[in-house]
Structures are given as C-alpha cells and as structure tokens.
Amino acid sequence: MENWIGAGPAASGTIINDETGTGKRYTYPQKISHGGTEGTENTEEIKKCPHSSFVEELDRGALIRESLLMGFRYRGGPDPVSFRRRFGCGIEDLIPQTVSRWRERGFFDTEQSGLAPSPNGLLFLNAFLRDAFAEL
C-alpha cells in the first residue's frame, strides 16, 4: 500500500496522497496498438489514444478498505504507524467491535504485538474482513 509505478501493457500503478488519505490508480490497456490493427480486440478504442490509461479515483474509504485487505494478508499484520499517518487514526479506532470480537475468537497472534493474524486466524481472513468492512 505504497506508491508504485506501473509501465507497459496491462501495468497498474498507484499514487497515494498521505495528507488526504486518498489516491489514484492507473492501469494501461492489455495491448497497445502502434497504428496497426493486429494484436488487439479493441483496436479502434486504443487507436484513439494509444497510451492512455484507465484512472480510478481512490477515496479515503476505498483506500482504508484496501489497506486493511492488503495489511492483514501479511503475517505481521498491517503497519499501524503507516496506517495512522495516512488516515489520522488507528485501525482499532475504526473497527473496534470487529477487533474485539475476533480477538476473542483467537484471530490475532498473541505472540506478536499489534494486529498480526495468527496462523489459524489467517484461515478466516475473508470473514474477518467482511465484518471489518461492515463496521466501517
């Protein structure tokens, strides 16, 4: 969940503004036409602007959801310092009921600090995220 550059066919990149907690993701077409008609199903669309990308605006809510989704996939859990810097609050401030409920169920690793999922907790990641997103 940091800034990255994507270059070339089907590449995606993301630019995140830590001051606003928003961002933009851009994705290039899978195939880029250089004036010919071969090698692409949507040549006419790409010919109009062969190097343009699809741009997706990421509002604060979308970026929070993506940060939780990606952060909890890590064995160490989401980075609480980066999260707080970007969004101005902690994860437990946003989803206190979900964290409390899933802590009781053993979702978090008690051997680690923060909100690191336990090995068994990772098996239930989708259900945890469903609850977290509903609470947001």
DSSP file (Angstrom, degrees, kcal/mol; ACC not computed):
  #  RESIDUE AA STRUCTURE BP1 BP2  ACC     N-H-->O    O-->H-N    N-H-->O    O-->H-N    TCO  KAPPA ALPHA  PHI   PSI    X-CA   Y-CA   Z-CA
    1    1 A M              0   0    0      0, 0.0     2,-0.2     0, 0.0    66,-0.0   0.000 360.0 360.0 360.0  46.5    0.0    0.0    0.0
    2    2 A E        -     0   0    0      1,-0.1     2,-0.1    13,-0.0    12,-0.1  -0.724 360.0 -75.2-119.7 174.1    2.7    2.4   -1.1
    3    3 A N        +     0   0    0     -2,-0.2     2,-0.3    13,-0.1    12,-0.2  -0.469  56.1 170.7 -68.0 140.3    3.2    4.4   -4.2
    4    4 A W  B     -A   14   0A   0     10,-2.1    10,-1.7    -2,-0.1     2,-0.4  -0.992  28.9-127.7-150.9 155.4    4.4    2.4   -7.2
    5    5 A I        -     0   0    0     -2,-0.3     2,-0.5     8,-0.2     8,-0.1  -0.858  16.8-164.9-104.0 133.4    4.9    2.9  -10.9
    6    6 A G        +     0   0    0     -2,-0.4     2,-0.4     5,-0.1     7,-0.2  -0.976  11.7 179.8-115.2 131.1    3.4    0.6  -13.5
    7    7 A A        +     0   0    0     -2,-0.5     5,-0.1     5,-0.1    -2,-0.0  -0.995  39.2  23.9-134.7 137.6    4.7    0.7  -17.0
    8    8 A G  S >  S-     0   0    0     -2,-0.4     3,-1.9     3,-0.1    20,-0.3  -0.355  99.8 -18.1 104.9 174.9    3.8   -1.3  -20.1
    9    9 A P  T 3  S-     0   0    0      0, 0.0    21,-0.3     0, 0.0     3,-0.1  -0.286 130.5  -0.1 -58.0 132.5    0.8   -3.2  -21.3
   10   10 A A  T 3  S+     0   0    0     19,-2.4    20,-0.2     1,-0.2     2,-0.2   0.532  96.2 143.9  66.9  10.3   -1.7   -4.2  -18.5
   11   11 A A    <   -     0   0    0     -3,-1.9    17,-2.5    18,-0.3     2,-0.4  -0.494  33.4-158.2 -79.1 149.5    0.5   -2.5  -15.9
   12   12 A S  E     - B   0  27A   0     15,-0.2     2,-0.3    -2,-0.2    15,-0.2  -0.956   9.3-176.7-125.2 147.2   -1.0   -0.7  -12.9
   13   13 A G  E     - B   0  26A   0     13,-2.3    13,-2.4    -2,-0.4     2,-0.4  -0.945  10.2-150.3-136.9 159.9    0.4    2.0  -10.7
   14   14 A T  E     -AB   4  25A   0    -10,-1.7   -10,-2.1    -2,-0.3     2,-0.5  -0.998   5.6-165.3-136.5 137.0   -0.8    3.8   -7.6
   15   15 A I  E     - B   0  24A   0      9,-2.8     9,-2.4    -2,-0.4     2,-0.4  -0.988  15.1-166.0-120.7 120.4   -0.2    7.3   -6.3
   16   16 A I  E     - B   0  23A   0     -2,-0.5     2,-0.8     7,-0.2     7,-0.3  -0.902  14.2-149.0-112.8 133.8   -1.3    7.8   -2.7
   17   17 A N  E >>> - B   0  22A   0      5,-3.2     4,-2.1    -2,-0.4     5,-1.1  -0.875   8.5-168.5-100.3 104.3   -1.6   11.2   -1.0
   18   18 A D  T 345S+     0   0    0     -2,-0.8    -1,-0.1     1,-0.2     5,-0.0   0.746  83.3  61.9 -66.2 -22.8   -0.8   10.6    2.7
   19   19 A E  T 345S+     0   0    0      1,-0.2    -1,-0.2    -3,-0.1    -2,-0.0   0.843 119.1  24.1 -72.1 -32.2   -2.1   14.1    3.6
   20   20 A T  T <45S-     0   0    0     -3,-0.7    -2,-0.2     2,-0.2    -1,-0.2   0.563  98.4-125.9-108.2 -12.0   -5.6   13.3    2.4
   21   21 A G  T  <5S+     0   0    0     -4,-2.1    42,-0.3     1,-0.3     2,-0.2   0.815  75.3 109.6  68.4  29.5   -5.7    9.5    2.7
   22   22 A T  E   < +B   17   0A   0     -5,-1.1    -5,-3.2    41,-0.1     2,-0.3  -0.760  41.4 171.9-126.4 173.8   -6.8    9.3   -1.0
   23   23 A G  E     -BC  16  58A   0     35,-2.4    35,-3.2    -7,-0.3     2,-0.4  -0.962  25.8-117.9-165.3-177.8   -5.1    8.2   -4.2
   24   24 A K  E     -BC  15  57A   0     -9,-2.4    -9,-2.8    -2,-0.3     2,-0.4  -0.997  15.1-161.6-136.1 140.0   -5.3    7.3   -7.8
   25   25 A R  E     -BC  14  56A   0     31,-2.5    31,-3.4    -2,-0.4     2,-0.4  -0.983   9.3-166.1-119.4 133.2   -4.7    4.0   -9.6
   26   26 A Y  E     -BC  13  55A   0    -13,-2.4   -13,-2.3    -2,-0.4     2,-0.4  -0.947   3.2-170.7-120.2 143.7   -3.9    3.9  -13.3
   27   27 A T  E     -BC  12  54A   0     27,-2.4    27,-3.1    -2,-0.4   -15,-0.2  -0.998  13.5-142.3-134.7 129.8   -4.0    0.9  -15.5
   28   28 A Y        -     0   0    0    -17,-2.5    25,-0.2    -2,-0.4   -18,-0.1  -0.536  36.4 -89.9 -85.7 156.1   -2.8    0.6  -19.1
   29   29 A P        -     0   0    0      0, 0.0   -19,-2.4     0, 0.0   -18,-0.3  -0.209  34.0-117.0 -60.1 157.0   -4.6   -1.5  -21.7
   30   30 A Q  S    S+     0   0    0    -21,-0.3     2,-0.4     1,-0.2    -2,-0.1   0.885 101.3  28.1 -63.7 -38.5   -3.5   -5.1  -22.1
   31   31 A K  S    S-     0   0    0    -22,-0.1     2,-0.5   -23,-0.1    -1,-0.2  -0.986  73.4-152.6-128.7 134.3   -2.4   -4.5  -25.6
   32   32 A I        -     0   0    0     -2,-0.4     2,-0.3    -3,-0.1    19,-0.1  -0.918  12.0-143.7-109.5 126.6   -1.2   -1.2  -27.1
   33   33 A S        -     0   0    0     -2,-0.5     4,-0.1    10,-0.1     6,-0.1  -0.679   7.5-162.0 -87.3 138.4   -1.7   -0.6  -30.8
   34   34 A H  S    S-     0   0    0     -2,-0.3     3,-0.1     2,-0.0    -1,-0.1  -0.184  73.0 -65.8-109.9  38.6    1.0    1.3  -32.6
   35   35 A G  S    S+     0   0    0      1,-0.4     2,-0.1     8,-0.1    -2,-0.1   0.100 110.5 100.8 104.0 -22.0   -1.2    2.2  -35.6
   36   36 A G  S    S-     0   0    0      2,-0.1    -1,-0.4     1,-0.1    11,-0.0  -0.338  70.3-131.1 -88.4 175.5   -1.8   -1.3  -36.9
   37   37 A T  S >  S+     0   0    0     -3,-0.1     3,-0.6    -2,-0.1     6,-0.2   0.452  71.5 103.2-105.7  -2.5   -4.8   -3.5  -36.4
   38   38 A E  T 3  S+     0   0    0      1,-0.2    -2,-0.1     5,-0.1     3,-0.1  -0.486  72.6  23.9 -83.3 151.5   -3.1   -6.7  -35.4
   39   39 A G  T 3  S+     0   0    0     -2,-0.2     2,-0.3     1,-0.1    -1,-0.2   0.565 100.4  81.2  83.2  11.2   -2.9   -8.0  -31.8
   40   40 A T    X   -     0   0    0     -3,-0.6     3,-0.5     1,-0.1    -1,-0.1  -0.992  56.5-153.4-150.8 143.9   -5.8   -6.4  -30.1
   41   41 A E  T 3  S+     0   0    0     -2,-0.3     3,-0.2     1,-0.2    -1,-0.1   0.784 101.3  40.9 -81.6 -28.4   -9.5   -6.9  -29.8
   42   42 A N  T 3>  +     0   0    0      1,-0.2     4,-2.0   -11,-0.1     3,-0.3  -0.365  69.7 146.3-117.7  52.2  -10.4   -3.3  -29.2
   43   43 A T  H <>  +     0   0    0     -3,-0.5     4,-3.0     1,-0.2     5,-0.2   0.867  68.3  56.1 -57.8 -42.3   -8.0   -1.6  -31.7
   44   44 A E  H  > S+     0   0    0      1,-0.2     4,-1.3     2,-0.2    -1,-0.2   0.912 109.3  46.1 -61.1 -42.6  -10.4    1.3  -32.5
   45   45 A E  H  > S+     0   0    0     -3,-0.3     4,-0.7     1,-0.2    -1,-0.2   0.914 116.5  44.2 -65.9 -42.7  -10.6    2.3  -28.9
   46   46 A I  H >< S+     0   0    0     -4,-2.0     3,-0.6     1,-0.2     6,-0.2   0.859 106.5  60.6 -71.9 -35.2   -6.9    2.1  -28.3
   47   47 A K  H 3< S+     0   0    0     -4,-3.0    -1,-0.2     1,-0.2    -2,-0.2   0.844  95.0  64.0 -60.5 -33.5   -6.0    3.8  -31.6
   48   48 A K  H 3< S-     0   0    0     -4,-1.3    -1,-0.2     1,-0.3    -2,-0.2   0.884 131.4  -0.3 -59.3 -38.1   -7.9    6.9  -30.4
   49   49 A C  S X< S-     0   0    0     -4,-0.7     3,-1.8    -3,-0.6    -1,-0.3  -0.605  74.4-174.2-151.5  81.6   -5.4    7.4  -27.6
   50   50 A P  T 3  S+     0   0    0      0, 0.0   -17,-0.1     0, 0.0    -3,-0.1   0.662  82.4  38.4 -63.1 -19.6   -2.8    4.6  -27.7
   51   51 A H  T 3  S+     0   0    0     -4,-0.1     2,-0.1   -19,-0.1    -4,-0.1   0.232  86.8 118.1-116.5  15.7   -1.0    5.5  -24.5
   52   52 A S    <   -     0   0    0     -3,-1.8     2,-0.3    -6,-0.2    -3,-0.1  -0.430  47.9-150.4 -80.0 158.6   -3.9    6.5  -22.3
   53   53 A S        -     0   0    0    -25,-0.2     2,-0.5    -2,-0.1   -25,-0.2  -0.871  21.4-107.0-124.5 159.0   -4.7    4.6  -19.1
   54   54 A F  E     -C   27   0A   0    -27,-3.1   -27,-2.4    -2,-0.3     2,-0.5  -0.747  37.8-153.1 -81.1 129.7   -7.8    4.0  -17.1
   55   55 A V  E     -C   26   0A   0     -2,-0.5     2,-0.5   -29,-0.2   -29,-0.2  -0.927   8.9-165.6-113.1 128.8   -7.7    6.1  -13.9
   56   56 A E  E     -C   25   0A   0    -31,-3.4   -31,-2.5    -2,-0.5     2,-0.4  -0.954  15.4-138.7-114.1 123.6   -9.5    5.0  -10.8
   57   57 A E  E     -C   24   0A   0     -2,-0.5     2,-0.7   -33,-0.2   -33,-0.2  -0.669  12.7-154.6 -79.7 131.6  -10.0    7.5   -8.0
   58   58 A L  E     -C   23   0A   0    -35,-3.2   -35,-2.4    -2,-0.4    -1,-0.0  -0.895  11.1-161.8-109.7 102.9   -9.4    6.0   -4.6
   59   59 A D     >  -     0   0    0     -2,-0.7     4,-2.5   -37,-0.2     5,-0.2  -0.216  39.0 -91.6 -75.5 175.7  -11.4    7.9   -1.9
   60   60 A R  H  > S+     0   0    0      1,-0.2     4,-2.3     2,-0.2     5,-0.2   0.893 125.9  50.6 -57.1 -44.5  -10.5    7.6    1.7
   61   61 A G  H  > S+     0   0    0      1,-0.2     4,-2.4     2,-0.2    -1,-0.2   0.910 111.1  47.7 -62.0 -43.7  -12.9    4.8    2.3
   62   62 A A  H  > S+     0   0    0      1,-0.2     4,-2.5     2,-0.2    -1,-0.2   0.904 112.6  49.1 -64.1 -41.3  -11.7    2.7   -0.6
   63   63 A L  H  X S+     0   0    0     -4,-2.5     4,-2.3   -42,-0.3    -1,-0.2   0.861 109.7  51.7 -69.3 -34.7   -8.1    3.3    0.5
   64   64 A I  H  X S+     0   0    0     -4,-2.3     4,-2.4    -5,-0.2     5,-0.2   0.943 111.0  48.0 -63.5 -47.3   -8.9    2.2    4.1
   65   65 A R  H  X S+     0   0    0     -4,-2.4     4,-2.8     1,-0.2    -2,-0.2   0.920 113.5  47.0 -60.5 -44.0  -10.5   -1.0    2.8
   66   66 A E  H  X S+     0   0    0     -4,-2.5     4,-2.9     2,-0.2     5,-0.3   0.885 110.2  53.2 -65.8 -37.4   -7.6   -1.8    0.6
   67   67 A S  H  X S+     0   0    0     -4,-2.3     4,-2.5     2,-0.2    -1,-0.2   0.900 112.9  43.8 -64.5 -40.1   -5.1   -1.0    3.4
   68   68 A L  H  X S+     0   0    0     -4,-2.4     4,-2.4     2,-0.2    -2,-0.2   0.935 114.0  50.7 -67.5 -46.5   -6.9   -3.5    5.6
   69   69 A L  H  < S+     0   0    0     -4,-2.8     4,-0.3    -5,-0.2    -2,-0.2   0.932 119.8  34.7 -57.2 -49.7   -7.3   -6.1    2.9
   70   70 A M  H >X S+     0   0    0     -4,-2.9     3,-0.9     1,-0.2     4,-0.5   0.897 116.3  54.8 -75.3 -40.4   -3.6   -6.0    2.0
   71   71 A G  H >< S+     0   0    0     -4,-2.5     3,-1.1    -5,-0.3     6,-0.2   0.880 104.8  51.9 -62.9 -40.2   -2.3   -5.4    5.5
   72   72 A F  T 3< S+     0   0    0     -4,-2.4    -1,-0.3     1,-0.3    -2,-0.2   0.582  97.2  68.6 -77.4  -7.3   -4.0   -8.4    7.1
   73   73 A R  T <4 S+     0   0    0     -3,-0.9    -1,-0.3    -4,-0.3     2,-0.2   0.706  84.7  87.9 -77.9 -19.8   -2.5  -10.6    4.4
   74   74 A Y  S X< S-     0   0    0     -3,-1.1     3,-1.3    -4,-0.5    -3,-0.0  -0.555  84.5-129.7 -77.5 143.3    0.9  -10.0    5.9
   75   75 A R  T 3  S+     0   0    0      1,-0.3    -1,-0.1    -2,-0.2    47,-0.0   0.834 111.4  48.3 -60.9 -33.4    2.0  -12.4    8.7
   76   76 A G  T 3  S-     0   0    0      1,-0.2    -1,-0.3    40,-0.1    39,-0.2   0.485 111.4-129.7 -86.4  -2.8    2.9   -9.3   10.8
   77   77 A G    <   -     0   0    0     -3,-1.3    -1,-0.2    -6,-0.2    39,-0.2  -0.143  48.2 -27.4  80.4 179.1   -0.4   -7.6   10.1
   78   78 A P        -     0   0    0      0, 0.0    37,-0.3     0, 0.0     3,-0.1  -0.296  69.3-105.7 -65.9 150.4   -0.9   -4.0    8.9
   79   79 A D     >  -     0   0    0      1,-0.2     4,-2.2    35,-0.1     5,-0.2  -0.690  29.9-161.9 -77.8 109.6    1.7   -1.4    9.7
   80   80 A P  H  > S+     0   0    0      0, 0.0     4,-2.3     0, 0.0     5,-0.2   0.829  86.2  53.6 -66.9 -31.4    0.0    0.7   12.5
   81   81 A V  H  > S+     0   0    0      2,-0.2     4,-2.4     1,-0.2     5,-0.2   0.939 111.9  43.7 -68.4 -46.9    2.3    3.6   12.1
   82   82 A S  H  > S+     0   0    0      2,-0.2     4,-2.4     1,-0.2     5,-0.2   0.900 113.7  51.8 -63.5 -41.1    1.7    4.0    8.3
   83   83 A F  H  X S+     0   0    0     -4,-2.2     4,-2.7     1,-0.2     6,-0.4   0.940 112.4  44.8 -61.4 -48.1   -2.0    3.5    8.8
   84   84 A R  H  X S+     0   0    0     -4,-2.3     4,-2.2     1,-0.2    -1,-0.2   0.888 113.2  51.1 -65.2 -39.5   -2.2    6.2   11.4
   85   85 A R  H  < S+     0   0    0     -4,-2.4    -1,-0.2    -5,-0.2    -2,-0.2   0.915 116.3  40.9 -62.9 -42.8    0.0    8.6    9.4
   86   86 A R  H  < S+     0   0    0     -4,-2.4    -2,-0.2    -5,-0.2    -1,-0.2   0.886 130.0  24.0 -74.7 -40.0   -2.2    8.1    6.3
   87   87 A F  H  < S-     0   0    0     -4,-2.7    -3,-0.2     2,-0.3    -2,-0.2   0.504  95.4-123.0-111.6  -6.0   -5.6    8.2    7.9
   88   88 A G  S  < S+     0   0    0     -4,-2.2     2,-0.3    -5,-0.3    -4,-0.2   0.637  84.2  63.5  75.5  13.4   -5.2   10.1   11.1
   89   89 A C  S    S-     0   0    0     -6,-0.4    -2,-0.3    -5,-0.1    -1,-0.2  -0.975  82.9-100.6-158.1 164.6   -6.5    7.2   13.3
   90   90 A G    >>  -     0   0    0     -2,-0.3     4,-1.1     1,-0.1     3,-0.5  -0.457  32.0-113.1 -88.1 163.9   -5.7    3.7   14.3
   91   91 A I  H >> S+     0   0    0      1,-0.2     4,-2.3     2,-0.2     3,-0.7   0.905 118.4  54.2 -61.1 -42.6   -7.3    0.6   12.9
   92   92 A E  H 34 S+     0   0    0      1,-0.2    -1,-0.2     2,-0.2     8,-0.1   0.733 101.9  59.7 -68.2 -20.3   -8.9   -0.2   16.3
   93   93 A D  H <4 S+     0   0    0     -3,-0.5    -1,-0.2     2,-0.2    -2,-0.2   0.832 111.7  39.8 -70.9 -32.0  -10.4    3.3   16.2
   94   94 A L  H << S+     0   0    0     -4,-1.1    -2,-0.2    -3,-0.7    -1,-0.1   0.832 131.8  21.2 -87.1 -35.6  -12.2    2.4   13.0
   95   95 A I  S  X S+     0   0    0     -4,-2.3     4,-2.4     1,-0.1     5,-0.2  -0.384  70.3 147.3-131.5  56.6  -13.3   -1.2   13.7
   96   96 A P  H  > S+     0   0    0      0, 0.0     4,-2.4     0, 0.0     5,-0.2   0.881  75.0  49.5 -63.7 -39.0  -13.2   -1.6   17.5
   97   97 A Q  H  > S+     0   0    0      2,-0.2     4,-2.7     1,-0.2     5,-0.2   0.911 112.2  48.0 -67.8 -40.9  -16.1   -4.1   17.6
   98   98 A T  H  > S+     0   0    0      2,-0.2     4,-2.7     1,-0.2     5,-0.3   0.934 113.0  47.7 -65.0 -45.5  -14.6   -6.3   14.9
   99   99 A V  H  X S+     0   0    0     -4,-2.4     4,-2.0     2,-0.2    -2,-0.2   0.930 114.5  46.9 -61.2 -45.3  -11.2   -6.3   16.5
  100  100 A S  H  X S+     0   0    0     -4,-2.4     4,-1.9    -5,-0.2    -2,-0.2   0.942 114.3  46.1 -62.0 -49.0  -12.7   -7.1   20.0
  101  101 A R  H  X S+     0   0    0     -4,-2.7     4,-1.0     1,-0.2    -2,-0.2   0.911 116.9  43.7 -61.3 -44.7  -14.9   -9.9   18.6
  102  102 A W  H  <>S+     0   0    0     -4,-2.7     5,-2.7    -5,-0.2     6,-0.4   0.749 107.2  59.6 -78.1 -22.6  -12.2  -11.5   16.5
  103  103 A R  H ><5S+     0   0    0     -4,-2.0     3,-1.4    -5,-0.3    -1,-0.2   0.919 104.9  51.1 -65.5 -42.8   -9.6  -11.2   19.3
  104  104 A E  H 3<5S+     0   0    0     -4,-1.9    -2,-0.2     1,-0.3    -1,-0.2   0.817 107.1  54.3 -62.0 -30.8  -11.9  -13.3   21.5
  105  105 A R  T 3<5S-     0   0    0     -4,-1.0    -1,-0.3    -5,-0.1    -2,-0.2   0.492 119.8-109.6 -83.2  -3.6  -12.0  -15.9   18.7
  106  106 A G  T < 5S+     0   0    0     -3,-1.4    15,-0.3    -4,-0.3    -3,-0.2   0.708  73.9 138.0  84.9  20.3   -8.2  -16.1   18.5
  107  107 A F      < +     0   0    0     -5,-2.7    11,-3.3    -8,-0.1     2,-0.3   0.862  57.4  67.7 -65.9 -34.8   -7.8  -14.4   15.2
  108  108 A F  B    S-D  117   0B   0     -6,-0.4     2,-0.6     9,-0.3     7,-0.1  -0.617  88.9-114.7 -94.2 147.3   -4.8  -12.4   16.4
  109  109 A D    >   -     0   0    0      7,-3.4     3,-1.0    -2,-0.3     7,-0.3  -0.679  19.3-162.3 -79.5 115.2   -1.4  -13.8   17.2
  110  110 A T  T 3  S+     0   0    0     -2,-0.6    -1,-0.2     1,-0.2     4,-0.1   0.645  87.1  65.3 -75.1 -13.6   -0.8  -13.3   21.0
  111  111 A E  T 3  S+     0   0    0      2,-0.1     2,-0.3    -3,-0.0    -1,-0.2   0.686 101.1  57.1 -79.2 -19.0    3.0  -13.9   20.5
  112  112 A Q  S <  S-     0   0    0     -3,-1.0     2,-0.2     4,-0.2     4,-0.1  -0.762  84.9-117.9-111.8 157.0    3.2  -10.7   18.3
  113  113 A S  S    S+     0   0    0     -2,-0.3     3,-0.4     2,-0.1     2,-0.1  -0.481  76.4  16.5 -85.5 164.2    2.4   -7.1   19.1
  114  114 A G  S    S-     0   0    0      1,-0.2    -2,-0.1    -2,-0.2   -37,-0.1  -0.434 117.3 -36.8  78.7-148.6   -0.2   -5.2   17.2
  115  115 A L  S    S+     0   0    0    -37,-0.3    -1,-0.2   -39,-0.2    -2,-0.1  -0.324  75.3 154.1-113.7  48.1   -2.9   -6.8   15.0
  116  116 A A        -     0   0    0     -3,-0.4    -7,-3.4    -7,-0.3    -4,-0.2  -0.639  44.2-123.0 -77.0 127.5   -0.9   -9.7   13.4
  117  117 A P  B     -D  108   0B   0      0, 0.0    -9,-0.3     0, 0.0   -10,-0.1  -0.435  23.3-122.0 -68.4 144.4   -3.2  -12.5   12.4
  118  118 A S     >  -     0   0    0    -11,-3.3     4,-2.2   -12,-0.2     5,-0.2  -0.402  29.0-104.6 -75.7 162.1   -2.4  -15.9   13.9
  119  119 A P  T  4 S+     0   0    0      0, 0.0     4,-0.5     0, 0.0    -1,-0.1   0.912 126.4  42.4 -55.0 -42.3   -1.7  -18.8   11.5
  120  120 A N  T >4 S+     0   0    0      1,-0.2     3,-1.0     2,-0.2     4,-0.4   0.854 109.2  59.4 -71.9 -34.2   -5.2  -20.2   12.3
  121  121 A G  G >4 S+     0   0    0    -15,-0.3     3,-2.1     1,-0.2    -1,-0.2   0.865  94.1  64.4 -61.0 -36.2   -6.7  -16.7   12.1
  122  122 A L  G >< S+     0   0    0     -4,-2.2     3,-1.4     1,-0.3    -1,-0.2   0.785  90.8  66.1 -59.5 -25.7   -5.5  -16.4    8.5
  123  123 A L  G <  S+     0   0    0     -3,-1.0    -1,-0.3    -4,-0.5     3,-0.2   0.746 106.9  41.4 -65.8 -21.3   -7.8  -19.2    7.6
  124  124 A F  G <> S+     0   0    0     -3,-2.1     4,-2.4    -4,-0.4    -1,-0.3   0.081  77.9 120.6-112.5  21.4  -10.7  -16.9    8.5
  125  125 A L  H <> S+     0   0    0     -3,-1.4     4,-2.8     1,-0.2     5,-0.2   0.884  72.8  52.4 -56.6 -44.0   -9.3  -13.7    6.9
  126  126 A N  H  > S+     0   0    0     -4,-0.2     4,-2.2     1,-0.2    -1,-0.2   0.905 110.9  46.9 -62.3 -41.0  -12.3  -13.2    4.5
  127  127 A A  H  > S+     0   0    0     -3,-0.2     4,-2.0     2,-0.2    -1,-0.2   0.904 112.4  50.5 -67.3 -40.4  -14.8  -13.5    7.3
  128  128 A F  H  X S+     0   0    0     -4,-2.4     4,-2.6     1,-0.2    -2,-0.2   0.943 112.0  47.1 -60.1 -47.9  -12.8  -11.1    9.4
  129  129 A L  H  X S+     0   0    0     -4,-2.8     4,-3.1     1,-0.2     5,-0.3   0.871 107.9  56.3 -64.0 -36.9  -12.6   -8.6    6.5
  130  130 A R  H  X S+     0   0    0     -4,-2.2     4,-1.9    -5,-0.2    -1,-0.2   0.932 111.3  43.7 -58.9 -45.1  -16.3   -8.9    5.8
  131  131 A D  H  X S+     0   0    0     -4,-2.0     4,-1.9     2,-0.2    -2,-0.2   0.910 113.8  50.6 -66.5 -42.1  -17.1   -7.9    9.4
  132  132 A A  H  X S+     0   0    0     -4,-2.6     4,-1.7     1,-0.2    -2,-0.2   0.925 111.3  47.6 -62.6 -44.8  -14.5   -5.1    9.4
  133  133 A F  H  < S+     0   0    0     -4,-3.1    -1,-0.2     1,-0.2    -2,-0.2   0.860 109.9  53.2 -66.1 -35.6  -15.9   -3.7    6.1
  134  134 A A  H  < S+     0   0    0     -4,-1.9    -1,-0.2    -5,-0.3    -2,-0.2   0.866 109.2  49.7 -66.8 -35.0  -19.5   -3.9    7.5
  135  135 A E  H  <        0   0    0     -4,-1.9    -2,-0.2     1,-0.3    -1,-0.2   0.823 360.0 360.0 -73.6 -30.2  -18.4   -1.9   10.6
  136  136 A L     <        0   0    0     -4,-1.7    -1,-0.3    -5,-0.2    -2,-0.2   0.547 360.0 360.0 -61.6 360.0  -16.7    0.8    8.6
